[in-house]
Amino acid sequence: MSIGATGLLLLQLVGTFPYGYDSLAVYQVPGPDTVTLITLFSLPPKMLLYRQNSLPGTYLASIRYAVEIRDAGGRVVWSDFSENSWKAQDFEATQGSAPLQLQRVYRLPWSPRYELRVTVQDLNSQRTLMSYQRSLTTYAGPPYVSDLIPLEPSRFLKGQKVLTNTVRDTGRFLVFVRWREVSDSAFLIWKVDDSVVQSRWTGTTDWDTLGVRVDSLAFGAHEVHLQFLDPAGNLLAERRLGFQVTGVTHLTEREFAHYLFILTHLFPGDSLLERLKKVETLRERDSLWMAFWKQRDPTPGTPRNEFLDAFLDRVAYADAHFSVGRIRGSRTDRGLVYIRFGPPDEIEEHTLEWGTKDYQIWYYYDLKLRVVFVDEGGFGDYVLVAPTFSQLFQY
């Protein structure tokens, strides 16, 4: 028995509004004769211009959502537009944080490649809110287990609930597996970070769901491992899928204060970090925290934030190698420099030299950077002496 090549493939394609709002996610369901594209569109209410409706005290916003899809030969296989409106009961609702959303499904003749164009226009202001164009390659490879697909479209907005492999709250996912031959049963195993969270026998279905409890998971990177076994225990298919827990609610007050201490030293004057010091509600703190990581994500169109991964890895390394007494290594001068710039290209050690304290020189060749630390107390408590912190963290 084998797994068929037809399945549900999630393409991590994100269109972006001005000001950094994630607005469009695209899913692809390849079949033998057709391909179904699903677009999930979202925007914050305050991006729209509301006009007072004829009904006193209500406001109305309207958009035109235009789509054109071409196949590999350049032929238009879908072209249409729709006009959608949202009503607000008062002005405060026009400034709300709950995203406005649209879902569209397009069933297309099979093609190895498509060109998708989406344009969104605010009809009240005549502004173009989004102009999105992307080539989509149809999956046609070997049998596979599909990506994790969030079951609730309202939660796909990155930085809010669930978008592909980015998880904020307890998530429910859908996974597709197509069976080329009928089997009485197969054994399905779900693991999160190598701990079994779900295992059961399944019949001749071609999909399954997983509820991921992330409220007990630590802030940072995790992995889902899915395996299908036949009755004899032979592996039929498997998939490893990484995701990140990014919400501030997954941090204790002590952990949050520690990370905020590090970040405010590494990025002095950052407006989001300055606001994080003053917020009073957990909801506002969570929103600003997510916005900070998002604005520094080097690949916003992918399921992982490499900046966050590198930050957490470097904090762990600094704690393991630069701690002095009860002071965590990530709070020391060497630890902060390491977290900000990573491992140096060369470390020049100067110890037991007559008439001088022990010192180290770290070299970062690509940055043309030379950093000097001196062991002021003689107990390994190296202090940054050149350049100064304010000079160094301008890089």
Secondary structure, DSSP 8 states (H G I E B T S, - for coil): --EES---EEEEEEEE-GGG-EEEEEEEEE-SSEEEEEEEEEE-GGGS--EE-SSTT-EEEEEEEEEEEE-TTS-EEEEEEEEEEEEESSGGGGG-SS-EEEEEEEEEE--SEEEEEEEEEETTT--EEEEEEEEEE---SS------EES-GGG-STTTSEETTEE-SSEEEEEE-EESS--S-EEEEEEETTEEEEEEEE-S-SEEEEEE--TTS-SEEEEEEEEEE-TT--EEEEEEEEEEE--GGGS-HHHHHHHHHHHHHHSTT-HHHHHHTT--SHHHHHHHHHHHHHHT-S-TTSSS-HHHHHHHHHHHHHHHHS-BTTB-GGGSHHHHHHHHH-S-SEEEEE-S-TTS--EEEEEETTTTEEEEEEESSSSS-EEEEES-HHHHTT-
